[in-house]
Amino acid sequence: NLYVPNKLKGKAPAVLGSCGHVSNGKAAGPYQSYAQELARCGFVVLVFDPISQGERDQYYGLSAKDSLRTHCTHAHNMMGKQLDLTGDFFGNWRAWDAMRSLDYLVSREEVDPERIAMTGNSGGGTMSLWMWALDRRIRMVGSSCFVTTFLANYENEVPQDAEQYPPGMLASGLEMADFLIARAPEPAIVLSQRYCFFDRRGAQVAAEEVSRIYRLFGKPESFAFFMGENVHGYHADARMAMRRFFCRQEKLRLPRNLLADPQPDQSLWATPKGQVMLNGSRSFQDLYGEILEEKTSRRKSPDAGQLQRKLRQLLGIPRMPSEPVAYRILRPDLSNEKAPVARYAIRTERQMEAILHKVLPAGDWTQTLDVEKKVTLYIPDFSAEQDITTGKVASLAGKKETYYAVDVRGFGETMPAENGDFLEPHGKDYLFHGFGLMLNESYLGRRVFDLLQVCALLRQEGASSIKLVGRRHGALIALFAAVLDESIAKTELHEALPSYEALARAVKSDWPASNCLRGILLHFDLPDLYRSFAKRIRIRSTKAPGTHGGL
């Protein structure tokens, strides 16, 4: 939607408007409001729909009640984890949208291409910040309800959208403030709210750091920080602060009593029926399918040694420590007299512990760890205790009297407390994965490392032969551990993921982002591992990575 001031004479300054995470995108009240208000101040304003918001629903063929349609963040998460598999990043696609929108804006005869600003709130605040560093055509920025510190988001356990986790960001030593500092002393304003979930303390820290840089440049008036008294959102007070700053920088008169008049969504449609998919547009799945085909066609056929080396690199697995693996003996679970469960906390690295369970024929030996020569170790779908209780472990592990099961980090007993479950699209599992990406580390890789350390402990305590049995999410971890550790004698996979390409081509899947190994499809896929290590790894069953097992 293009907003043009009435009775405009000559070329005017312009603003590219980016939307936050709201289903109706550019038609949302606050975004219509800032566009109208800026136009009445003399700016030409272009507001565009982000991917899978407003008129760009990428999942239009699904039920209207499907979460991929009702929650744009779920849609972004779905696309983000698929892009991860080929080393791409959803934020790239979002930034490309903004750049192409900017191309159009500067082409308008009403617009002075030397006087371009950008603003947005929440996800729009994100894109405003990223674009401020990416595209020099933007000469002024106003980022609302996003700027804080990455540390604050992590400590407050605030999951972010897929485009808000740029791979390698933290590994490069960058903070949000750096994106503003990079363009100092060009005009910038940071807008925050006292009760926003993006921590105001982090926003204040960032603003103080940026302000010092602007003062060193001798341009303190070119940077501003506003703190409102509202919750998350582009509220009237923040919009007023943004307009005042923009008008002052452009030497425009700020009209009094600006009253926005948001219109019904349908009146703003750019397509006949309000959806690009009904007007001949190609979907993300269609476009990405072509990209996937092109990228996977370049792959060579690696041998077993090459597969091991590349897998270790993708997972970020370090050399195994030479010192003994430490463990603590925990209180046992004696709720079932016929099958008491001894419990151990295995120190895998620093302060991280995996929880090892040992099902015994009697309760007399639960306060020690005596390891048999031949060991069967079970890796659950997401909870060892649950699979022991339901009998799943006994049935899959061969109904032995004594067997082991392990919860690697984020599984079972080590799962963080939260309102949702393990598969929550924006839960803590997703949060840890996202921060891993920014650190150039793999959360999945650390889980595989946990399993390798547990196997090292079992050998340390007397095991000469280890058999792994993995189910669904645990099957993937067991597979990778078995490929990397040739001393693991046998591995059985139940409900295993057939291939990552199946996930990359799925319209919908509940497979967690944390199980999507970044960049793997550029080099190989799971069937390559299944074939190359078939002597030690056996697939008992497969399960497609979709909701309730379907793609």
C-alpha positions in Angstrom: 0.0 0.0 0.0 1.4 3.4 -1.1 0.3 6.4 1.0 0.9 9.8 -0.8 0.4 13.2 0.8 -2.5 15.3 -0.6 -1.5 18.2 -2.9 2.1 17.1 -3.0 4.4 19.4 -5.0 7.7 18.2 -6.2 9.6 15.2 -4.7 9.1 14.3 -1.1 10.9 12.3 1.6 9.7 8.7 1.8 9.4 5.9 4.4 9.5 2.2 3.9 7.2 0.6 6.4 7.7 -2.9 7.8 5.1 -4.9 9.6 5.3 -6.9 12.9 4.1 -10.4 13.4 0.4 -10.0 12.9 -1.8 -12.1 10.5 -3.2 -9.2 8.5 0.1 -7.6 7.9 0.0 -4.1 6.4 -3.8 -3.8 7.2 -3.2 -4.0 11.0 -4.3 -0.9 12.8 -1.0 0.4 14.1 0.7 0.0 10.6 -2.1 1.7 8.8 -1.9 4.4 11.4 1.8 5.2 11.2 1.5 5.2 7.4 -1.4 7.7 7.4 0.2 9.9 10.1 3.5 10.1 8.2 1.8 10.9 4.9 0.0 13.8 6.6 3.4 15.0 7.7 4.6 15.1 4.1 6.2 11.6 3.7 5.4 9.1 0.9 5.0 5.8 2.7 5.1 2.2 1.3 4.0 -0.6 3.6 4.4 -4.2 2.3 3.1 -7.5 3.5 5.8 -9.9 4.9 5.9 -13.5 3.8 2.8 -15.4 5.0 1.1 -12.3 6.4 -1.7 -10.3 4.9 -2.2 -11.1 1.3 0.8 -13.4 1.1 -0.5 -16.5 3.0 1.9 -19.3 1.8 -0.4 -22.1 3.3 -3.7 -21.0 1.8 -4.5 -24.6 0.9 -4.6 -25.7 4.5 -7.6 -25.3 6.9 -8.3 -21.7 7.9 -7.8 -22.9 11.5 -4.4 -24.4 10.9 -1.7 -22.8 13.0 0.4 -22.1 9.9 -2.3 -19.8 8.9 -3.5 -18.4 12.2 0.1 -17.8 13.6 2.5 -16.2 11.1 5.3 -17.0 13.5 4.6 -20.7 13.1 4.6 -20.3 9.3 8.0 -18.5 9.6 9.3 -21.2 11.9 8.3 -23.9 9.3 10.0 -22.1 6.4 13.0 -21.2 8.6 13.8 -24.8 9.5 13.5 -26.0 5.9 15.9 -23.2 4.8 18.3 -24.2 7.5 18.8 -27.6 5.8 20.4 -26.0 2.8 22.4 -23.4 4.8 19.9 -20.6 3.9 18.3 -18.2 6.4 14.7 -16.9 6.5 16.0 -13.4 7.3 17.6 -13.3 3.9 14.3 -13.8 2.2 12.7 -11.1 4.4 15.5 -8.7 3.7 15.2 -9.4 0.0 11.5 -8.5 0.2 12.4 -5.2 1.8 15.1 -4.4 -0.8 12.7 -5.0 -3.7 10.0 -2.9 -2.0 12.6 -0.2 -1.6 13.4 -0.5 -5.4 9.8 0.3 -6.1 9.6 3.1 -3.6 12.6 5.0 -5.0 11.2 4.6 -8.5 8.1 6.6 -7.8 8.2 10.1 -9.3 6.9 11.6 -6.0 9.9 10.3 -4.1 13.3 11.9 -3.5 15.6 8.8 -3.5 18.1 10.7 -1.3 15.6 11.1 1.6 14.5 7.5 2.5 13.7 6.3 6.0 12.5 3.0 7.3 10.4 2.1 10.4 8.6 -0.9 11.8 7.5 -2.6 15.0 8.5 -5.9 16.5 9.3 -8.1 13.5 9.2 -4.8 11.5 11.6 -3.3 14.1 13.8 -6.3 13.4 13.8 -5.7 9.6 14.3 -2.0 10.1 17.5 -2.8 12.1 18.8 -5.4 9.7 18.1 -3.2 6.7 19.8 -0.2 8.3 23.0 -2.1 8.1 22.3 -3.8 4.7 21.0 -1.1 2.4 22.7 2.4 2.3 19.7 3.9 0.4 18.0 4.1 3.8 19.2 7.4 5.4 17.1 7.3 8.6 15.6 4.6 10.8 13.1 4.1 13.5 13.1 0.6 15.1 10.2 0.0 17.6 9.9 -2.8 20.2 12.9 -5.0 19.1 16.2 -3.4 20.1 17.5 -4.8 23.4 20.4 -7.3 24.0 20.6 -10.9 22.8 21.7 -11.7 26.4 18.5 -10.3 27.8 16.4 -12.3 25.4 18.3 -15.5 26.3 18.2 -14.9 30.1 14.5 -14.0 29.9 13.8 -17.1 27.7 12.2 -15.0 25.0 11.9 -17.1 21.8 12.1 -15.1 18.6 11.0 -15.5 15.0 13.1 -17.3 12.5 14.5 -14.1 10.9 15.6 -12.9 14.3 18.3 -15.6 14.7 21.0 -14.7 12.1 23.5 -17.6 12.0 26.9 -16.6 13.3 25.7 -13.3 14.8 27.0 -13.9 18.3 30.0 -15.9 17.1 31.0 -12.7 15.3 30.8 -10.7 18.5 27.9 -8.6 17.4 25.1 -7.1 19.5 22.0 -5.3 18.4 23.5 -1.9 19.2 26.3 -2.6 16.6 23.7 -2.4 13.8 23.0 1.2 14.8 26.7 2.1 15.5 27.6 0.9 12.0 25.6 3.8 10.5 26.5 6.5 13.0 26.0 9.4 12.9 23.1 9.1 10.4 19.7 9.7 12.1 18.2 6.8 14.1 15.7 6.5 16.8 15.1 3.4 19.1 11.6 3.1 20.5 10.7 0.8 23.4 7.9 0.2 25.9 8.2 -0.2 29.6 6.1 -3.4 29.6 7.4 -4.9 26.4 8.8 -8.5 26.6 11.9 -7.3 24.8 13.6 -6.2 28.0 13.7 -2.4 28.6 16.9 -2.8 30.5 18.6 -4.2 27.4 17.0 -1.4 25.3 18.5 1.2 27.7 21.9 -0.5 27.6 21.9 -0.5 23.8 20.7 3.1 23.6 23.3 4.4 26.0 26.1 2.7 24.0 24.8 4.1 20.7 24.3 7.5 22.2 28.0 7.7 23.3 29.1 7.0 19.8 26.9 9.7 18.4 28.3 12.2 20.9 31.8 11.3 19.8 30.8 12.1 16.3 29.5 15.5 17.6 25.9 14.6 16.4 24.0 13.8 19.6 20.8 15.2 18.1 20.9 12.5 15.4 20.1 9.7 17.8 17.1 9.5 20.1 15.6 6.9 22.5 12.0 6.7 23.5 10.5 4.7 26.4 6.7 4.5 26.4 4.4 3.3 29.2 2.7 0.5 27.2 3.0 -3.2 26.4 4.6 -4.5 23.2 3.3 -2.6 20.2 3.5 0.4 18.0 1.3 2.6 20.2 0.3 6.2 19.6 3.0 7.5 22.0 5.8 5.7 20.1 4.4 6.7 16.7 4.3 10.3 17.8 8.0 10.1 19.0 9.0 8.6 15.7 7.1 11.3 13.7 8.6 14.1 15.7 12.1 12.7 15.2 11.6 12.1 11.4 10.1 15.5 10.9 12.8 17.3 12.8 15.5 15.5 10.7 13.7 16.4 7.4 12.7 19.9 8.6 9.1 19.2 8.1 6.2 20.8 10.1 4.6 18.4 12.5 0.8 18.8 12.2 -1.3 19.0 15.4 -4.0 16.6 16.3 -3.1 13.9 13.8 -5.9 11.3 13.9 -5.4 8.1 11.9 -8.5 6.5 10.3 -7.7 2.8 9.8 -9.7 1.2 7.0 -11.2 -2.3 6.6 -8.7 -4.9 5.4 -10.6 -5.5 2.2 -10.3 -1.8 1.2 -6.5 -2.2 1.2 -6.3 -5.4 -0.9 -3.8 -5.2 -3.8 -5.2 -8.4 -5.3 -8.8 -9.1 -6.3 -9.6 -11.6 -3.6 -7.0 -10.6 -1.0 -4.5 -13.5 -1.6 -1.6 -13.6 -4.0 -1.9 -17.4 -4.2 -5.4 -17.0 -5.8 -3.9 -14.5 -8.3 -1.2 -16.8 -9.8 1.6 -16.2 -7.3 4.1 -19.0 -6.7 4.4 -20.4 -3.2 7.4 -20.6 -1.0 7.2 -24.4 -1.3 7.3 -24.2 -5.0 10.2 -21.8 -5.2 12.2 -23.6 -2.5 11.6 -26.9 -4.3 13.4 -25.6 -7.3 16.2 -24.2 -5.2 16.5 -27.6 -3.4 16.6 -29.4 -6.7 19.4 -27.2 -8.0 21.5 -27.4 -4.8 21.2 -31.1 -4.2 22.0 -31.9 -7.9 25.5 -30.5 -7.2 26.2 -33.1 -4.5 28.9 -35.7 -4.9 28.8 -39.2 -3.5 31.0 -39.1 -0.4 32.5 -42.3 1.0 32.2 -43.4 4.6 35.2 -41.5 5.8 34.1 -38.2 4.1 30.6 -38.6 5.6 32.1 -39.0 9.1 34.3 -35.9 8.7 31.6 -33.7 7.3 29.0 -34.9 9.8 31.4 -34.1 12.7 32.0 -30.7 11.2 28.3 -29.9 10.7 27.4 -31.1 14.3 30.4 -29.2 15.7 31.6 -32.2 17.7 35.0 -31.6 19.3 37.6 -34.2 20.1 36.4 -36.4 22.9 38.0 -35.4 26.2 40.8 -37.6 27.5 39.9 -37.4 31.2 37.4 -39.8 32.8 33.7 -39.1 32.5 32.4 -38.0 35.9 28.9 -39.0 37.2 26.7 -38.6 40.2 24.4 -41.3 41.7 20.9 -39.9 42.0 18.0 -41.2 44.0 16.4 -44.2 42.3 12.9 -44.6 41.1 11.4 -47.5 43.2 7.8 -47.0 42.2 7.8 -50.3 40.4 9.1 -53.1 42.6 9.5 -55.5 39.7 11.6 -53.1 37.7 13.3 -50.5 39.9 15.3 -47.8 38.1 18.7 -46.5 39.1 19.4 -43.0 38.0 22.7 -41.3 37.3 23.7 -37.7 36.3 26.5 -37.9 33.7 28.8 -34.8 33.4 29.1 -34.4 29.7 30.7 -30.9 29.6 31.1 -27.9 32.0 27.8 -27.9 34.0 25.8 -30.0 31.6 24.5 -33.4 32.6 22.7 -36.2 30.8 20.5 -38.4 32.9 21.1 -42.2 32.6 18.4 -44.6 33.7 19.2 -48.3 34.4 16.3 -50.7 34.8 17.2 -53.5 37.2 15.6 -56.9 38.2 15.8 -55.9 41.9 16.3 -52.8 44.0 19.4 -53.8 45.8 21.9 -52.3 43.4 20.4 -48.9 42.7 23.1 -47.0 44.7 26.0 -48.1 42.5 27.0 -48.3 38.9 28.1 -51.7 37.8 28.2 -51.9 34.0 27.8 -55.2 32.2 30.1 -56.4 29.4 27.2 -56.1 26.8 25.0 -53.0 27.1 21.9 -51.9 25.4 21.3 -48.2 25.5 18.0 -46.7 24.6 17.5 -43.1 23.3 13.9 -42.0 23.6 11.6 -39.9 21.4 11.9 -37.2 24.1 11.6 -38.8 27.6 13.3 -41.9 28.9 11.1 -42.1 32.0 7.9 -42.0 29.9 9.1 -44.7 27.6 10.2 -46.9 30.5 6.8 -46.5 32.2 4.8 -47.3 29.0 7.0 -50.4 28.3 8.3 -48.9 25.1 11.9 -49.3 26.1 11.5 -53.0 27.1 9.7 -53.9 23.9 12.2 -52.1 21.6 15.4 -53.0 23.6 14.6 -56.7 23.4 12.9 -57.3 26.7 16.1 -57.7 28.6 16.0 -57.7 32.4 18.6 -55.0 32.6 18.9 -52.1 30.1 19.8 -48.5 30.0 18.0 -45.4 28.8 19.4 -41.8 28.5 18.0 -38.3 28.5 20.4 -36.1 26.6 20.2 -32.3 27.2 16.7 -31.0 26.7 15.1 -34.5 26.8 13.0 -36.0 29.6 14.3 -35.0 33.1 16.5 -32.3 31.7 13.7 -30.7 29.7 13.1 -27.1 30.9 9.7 -26.2 32.5 7.3 -24.5 30.1 3.7 -24.2 29.3 3.9 -26.0 25.9 5.5 -29.3 25.0 8.6 -30.6 23.3 7.2 -29.9 19.9 6.0 -26.3 20.7 7.0 -24.3 17.6 8.3 -21.4 19.7 9.2 -23.2 22.9 12.5 -23.4 24.8 13.8 -26.2 22.6 13.5 -23.8 19.7 15.0 -21.0 21.7 18.2 -23.0 22.5 18.4 -24.0 18.8 18.2 -20.4 17.7 20.9 -19.2 20.0 23.0 -22.2 18.9 22.7 -20.9 15.3 23.9 -17.4 16.3 26.9 -19.0 18.1 27.7 -21.1 15.1 27.0 -24.2 17.2 24.5 -27.0 16.8 22.1 -27.8 19.7 21.6 -31.1 18.0 25.3 -31.6 17.9 25.6 -31.0 21.7 22.9 -33.7 22.2 25.0 -36.1 20.0 28.0 -35.2 22.1 26.1 -36.0 25.3 25.3 -39.5 23.9 28.9 -40.1 22.9 30.0 -39.1 26.4 27.5 -41.5 28.0 28.9 -44.3 25.7 32.4 -43.3 26.9 31.3 -43.7 30.5 29.8 -47.1 29.9 33.0 -48.3 28.3 35.0 -46.7 31.2 33.0 -48.7 33.7 33.4 -52.1 32.0 31.2 -52.3 28.8 33.0 -54.0 25.9 30.0 -53.9 23.5 27.4 -51.2 23.2 24.2 -51.4 21.2 22.1 -48.3 20.6 18.3 -48.4 20.2 16.8 -45.0 19.2 13.1 -44.0 18.6 12.0 -41.1 16.4 13.9 -38.0 17.7 16.2 -40.3 19.6 16.8 -42.3 16.4 18.4 -39.3 14.7 20.7 -38.8 17.7 21.6 -42.5 17.8 22.3 -42.5 14.1 24.7 -39.6 14.2 26.5 -41.0 17.3 26.9 -44.5 15.7 28.3 -42.9 12.5 30.9 -40.9 14.5 31.8 -43.7 17.1 32.9 -46.9 15.3 33.2 -48.7 18.6 29.4 -48.8 18.9 28.7 -52.3 17.8 25.1 -52.1 16.6 22.4 -49.5 16.3 18.6 -50.0 15.7 16.5 -47.2 14.6 12.7 -47.1 15.2 10.4 -44.5 13.6 13.5 -43.0 11.9 13.4 -40.0 9.7 13.5 -41.3 6.1 15.4 -38.3 4.8 15.9 -34.6 5.4 14.8 -33.9 1.9 11.4 -35.2 2.8 11.2 -32.6 5.5 12.5 -29.8 3.2 9.7 -30.6 0.7 6.9 -31.0 3.3 4.1 -28.5 3.3 3.8 -29.0 7.1 5.7 -30.8 9.7 5.9 -30.9 13.5 9.6 -32.0 13.3 11.4 -29.6 15.7 13.8 -27.0 14.3 16.4 -28.3 16.7 16.6 -31.6 14.7 17.3 -29.7 11.4 21.0 -29.9 10.9 22.1 -26.7 9.2 23.5 -27.1 5.7 23.4 -30.9 5.6 21.6 -31.1 2.3 24.4 -29.3 0.6 26.6 -32.3 1.3 24.6 -35.5 1.8 21.3 -36.8 3.2 20.3 -39.5 5.7 20.0 -42.3 3.1 23.7 -41.8 2.4 24.4 -42.6 6.0 22.0 -45.5 6.1 23.7 -47.1 3.0 27.3 -46.4 4.0 27.0 -47.7 7.5 24.4 -50.5 6.9 26.6 -53.2 8.5 26.3 -51.5 11.9 23.1 -49.5 11.6 19.7 -51.2 11.0 16.4 -49.3 10.3 13.5 -51.1 11.9 10.8 -48.6 10.9 10.5 -45.1 9.5 8.1 -42.3 10.2 7.6 -39.2 8.0 8.3 -35.9 9.8 4.8 -34.6 9.7 2.1 -33.9 12.3 0.8 -37.2 13.5 3.2 -38.9 11.2 2.0 -37.4 7.9 3.6 -35.0 5.5 
